[in-house]
């Protein structure tokens, strides 16, 4: 689900890359066991910014 769209993305040097960028979110996943690893697709364009976990 796209939750936000921006006309650019920030670059590490402080500049802007003028490319439309989407921010995605998914529904929380309810796990019955603690994960020991995460396998991502073989996509060099994929950027993973954060994975969060906690007890509810």
ChimeraX attribute file (.defattr): number of C-alpha atoms within 10 A of each C-alpha:
attribute: neighborCount
match mode: 1-to-1
recipient: residues
	/A:1	9
	/A:2	9
	/A:3	9
	/A:4	10
	/A:5	12
	/A:6	11
	/A:7	11
	/A:8	14
	/A:9	15
	/A:10	11
	/A:11	10
	/A:12	7
	/A:13	6
	/A:14	7
	/A:15	10
	/A:16	12
	/A:17	12
	/A:18	12
	/A:19	11
	/A:20	10
	/A:21	13
	/A:22	15
	/A:23	10
	/A:24	10
	/A:25	10
	/A:26	8
	/A:27	6
	/A:28	8
	/A:29	7
	/A:30	6
	/A:31	7
	/A:32	6
	/A:33	6
	/A:34	7
	/A:35	7
	/A:36	5
	/A:37	6
	/A:38	6
	/A:39	5
	/A:40	8
	/A:41	6
	/A:42	7
	/A:43	7
	/A:44	6
	/A:45	6
	/A:46	9
	/A:47	7
	/A:48	7
	/A:49	5
	/A:50	5
	/A:51	6
	/A:52	5
	/A:53	8
	/A:54	4
	/A:55	3
	/A:56	3
